[in-house]
Amino acid sequence: MPRRSDTRERVIRTAAGLFRAQGYHATGLNQVLAEGGLPKGSLYFHFPGGKEQLAVEALHRAGEELCAAITGVLESTADPAAALDRVLALLGEHLVATDFREGCPVATVALDAAAQSEPIRLACTGVYDSWEGLVAQHLRAAGVHGADGLATVLVAAVEGAILLARTRRDVTPLQTVGTHLRALLAPERRSA
């Protein structure tokens, strides 16, 4: 029999994948249980707050995982433009690998449920804020002027590019956005 923590982890991972692919409202709890191979009682045992609690925890987990991947890129790539290229490539590879079923781990739920659920809205906000903070820190370290505002622009543009790429089933929007964002990261924007 799986350990309690293993079951909880499996519920979160299964839910995160389903929420990422199909959104909050289209994901049923029975589907989470069936796809995770979990007994029915395990959901409410581990998540007494039900689907909303599960979504919040799944958003946090998925957001942390993408943040860790982005951190790895930023730590190994000092130049902001080169780091942007690597992050966009990583995101594009994931889209292709999932046959464009999985875009951003937050956006589908944010668009679907954040207006109706304050806990979900706050979870989405927290994830986006963590990504923006990470990007801003990297930009400041590279001496880019206006790092905080530019981090918001970068995250928003990449988020939109992921949505377009997923909708069109083509990574060209990521490449196009990358081309234009690189101009914002040009060396002349950096402090002396």
C-alpha positions as CSV (number, residue, x, y, z in Angstrom):
1,M,0.0,0.0,0.0
2,P,1.4,3.5,-0.9
3,R,2.5,5.7,1.9
4,R,0.1,8.6,2.8
5,S,2.5,11.2,1.4
6,D,2.9,9.3,-1.8
7,T,-0.9,9.3,-2.3
8,R,-1.1,13.0,-1.6
9,E,1.8,13.7,-4.0
10,R,0.2,11.6,-6.7
11,V,-3.1,13.5,-6.3
12,I,-1.3,16.9,-6.6
13,R,0.7,15.8,-9.6
14,T,-2.3,14.3,-11.4
15,A,-4.4,17.3,-10.7
16,A,-1.7,19.8,-11.8
17,G,-1.4,18.0,-15.2
18,L,-5.1,18.0,-15.7
19,F,-5.7,21.6,-14.6
20,R,-2.8,22.7,-16.9
21,A,-4.3,20.8,-19.9
22,Q,-8.0,21.4,-19.5
23,G,-8.6,24.0,-16.8
24,Y,-10.3,24.0,-13.5
25,H,-14.0,23.6,-14.4
26,A,-13.3,20.9,-17.0
27,T,-11.4,18.8,-14.6
28,G,-13.5,16.6,-12.4
29,L,-12.4,15.0,-9.1
30,N,-13.4,11.6,-10.4
31,Q,-11.1,12.1,-13.3
32,V,-8.2,13.1,-11.0
33,L,-8.8,9.9,-9.0
34,A,-9.1,7.7,-12.1
35,E,-6.1,9.0,-13.8
36,G,-4.0,8.9,-10.6
37,G,-5.2,5.4,-9.8
38,L,-6.4,6.6,-6.4
39,P,-9.1,5.4,-4.1
40,K,-12.1,7.7,-3.9
41,G,-11.7,8.5,-0.2
42,S,-8.1,9.7,-0.6
43,L,-9.1,13.0,-2.1
44,Y,-11.1,14.4,0.8
45,F,-8.8,12.7,3.3
46,H,-5.8,14.7,1.9
47,F,-7.8,17.7,0.7
48,P,-10.7,18.4,3.1
49,G,-11.2,21.7,1.3
50,G,-12.1,19.8,-1.9
51,K,-11.3,20.7,-5.4
52,E,-10.5,24.3,-4.6
53,Q,-7.8,23.3,-2.0
54,L,-6.4,20.8,-4.5
55,A,-6.2,23.4,-7.2
56,V,-4.4,25.8,-5.0
57,E,-1.8,23.2,-4.0
58,A,-1.5,22.0,-7.6
59,L,-0.9,25.6,-8.8
60,H,1.8,26.1,-6.1
61,R,3.5,22.9,-7.0
62,A,3.4,23.4,-10.8
63,G,4.5,27.0,-10.4
64,E,7.4,26.0,-8.2
65,E,8.5,23.4,-10.7
66,L,8.6,25.8,-13.6
67,C,10.3,28.4,-11.4
68,A,13.0,25.9,-10.6
69,A,13.5,25.2,-14.3
70,I,13.7,28.9,-15.1
71,T,16.1,29.4,-12.2
72,G,18.3,26.7,-13.7
73,V,18.4,28.5,-17.0
74,L,19.0,31.9,-15.4
75,E,21.8,30.7,-13.1
76,S,23.7,29.2,-16.0
77,T,23.1,32.0,-18.5
78,A,24.2,35.5,-17.4
79,D,23.1,37.3,-20.6
80,P,19.4,38.1,-20.4
81,A,18.8,37.7,-24.1
82,A,20.5,34.3,-24.2
83,A,18.5,33.3,-21.1
84,L,15.3,34.4,-22.8
85,D,16.1,32.3,-25.8
86,R,16.8,29.2,-23.6
87,V,13.5,29.7,-21.6
88,L,11.5,30.1,-24.8
89,A,13.1,27.0,-26.2
90,L,12.3,25.1,-23.0
91,L,8.6,26.2,-23.1
92,G,8.4,25.4,-26.8
93,E,9.8,21.9,-26.3
94,H,7.2,21.2,-23.6
95,L,4.4,22.4,-25.9
96,V,5.6,20.1,-28.7
97,A,6.2,17.2,-26.3
98,T,2.7,17.4,-25.0
99,D,1.2,17.8,-28.5
100,F,0.2,21.4,-27.4
101,R,-2.1,20.1,-24.6
102,E,-0.1,21.6,-21.8
103,G,0.7,25.3,-21.9
104,C,1.5,27.4,-18.9
105,P,0.8,25.6,-15.6
106,V,-1.1,28.5,-14.3
107,A,-2.9,30.3,-17.2
108,T,-5.6,27.8,-17.9
109,V,-6.8,27.8,-14.3
110,A,-6.3,31.6,-13.9
111,L,-8.5,32.3,-16.9
112,D,-11.0,29.6,-15.9
113,A,-11.5,30.1,-12.1
114,A,-9.5,33.0,-10.6
115,A,-12.5,35.4,-11.0
116,Q,-14.8,33.1,-9.0
117,S,-12.3,31.9,-6.3
118,E,-10.2,34.1,-4.2
119,P,-7.9,31.3,-3.0
120,I,-7.2,30.3,-6.6
121,R,-6.7,33.9,-7.7
122,L,-4.2,34.4,-4.9
123,A,-2.4,31.2,-5.8
124,C,-2.1,32.3,-9.4
125,T,-0.9,35.8,-8.3
126,G,1.7,34.2,-6.1
127,V,3.1,32.1,-8.9
128,Y,3.2,34.9,-11.4
129,D,4.8,37.2,-8.8
130,S,7.5,34.6,-8.1
131,W,8.3,34.3,-11.8
132,E,8.4,38.1,-12.2
133,G,10.6,38.4,-9.1
134,L,13.0,35.8,-10.5
135,V,13.3,37.5,-13.9
136,A,13.6,41.0,-12.3
137,Q,16.5,39.7,-10.1
138,H,18.3,38.3,-13.1
139,L,17.8,41.6,-15.1
140,R,19.1,43.7,-12.2
141,A,22.1,41.4,-11.9
142,A,22.8,42.0,-15.6
143,G,22.5,45.8,-15.1
144,V,19.3,46.2,-17.1
145,H,17.4,49.5,-16.4
146,G,13.8,49.2,-15.2
147,A,14.2,45.5,-14.3
148,D,10.9,45.3,-12.3
149,G,8.7,46.7,-15.0
150,L,10.6,44.9,-17.8
151,A,10.1,41.6,-15.9
152,T,6.3,42.1,-16.0
153,V,6.5,42.8,-19.7
154,L,8.6,39.7,-20.3
155,V,6.3,37.4,-18.3
156,A,3.2,38.8,-19.9
157,A,4.6,38.6,-23.4
158,V,5.8,35.1,-23.0
159,E,2.5,34.1,-21.4
160,G,0.6,35.5,-24.4
161,A,3.0,33.7,-26.8
162,I,2.4,30.4,-25.0
163,L,-1.3,30.9,-25.4
164,L,-1.0,31.7,-29.1
165,A,1.4,28.8,-29.7
166,R,-0.9,26.4,-28.0
167,T,-4.0,27.7,-29.9
168,R,-2.2,27.6,-33.2
169,R,-0.3,24.4,-32.4
170,D,2.8,26.0,-33.6
171,V,5.8,27.5,-31.6
172,T,6.3,30.4,-34.0
173,P,4.6,32.9,-31.6
174,L,7.3,32.0,-29.0
175,Q,10.0,32.7,-31.6
176,T,8.4,35.9,-32.8
177,V,8.0,37.3,-29.3
178,G,11.5,36.3,-28.5
179,T,12.8,38.2,-31.4
180,H,11.1,41.4,-30.3
181,L,11.8,41.0,-26.6
182,R,15.6,40.7,-27.3
183,A,15.5,44.3,-28.4
184,L,14.3,45.3,-24.9
185,L,17.3,43.4,-23.5
186,A,19.9,44.9,-25.7
187,P,23.2,45.9,-24.1
188,E,22.5,49.6,-24.5
189,R,19.7,49.2,-21.9
190,R,22.2,48.2,-19.3
191,S,23.8,50.5,-16.8
192,A,27.5,51.3,-17.0
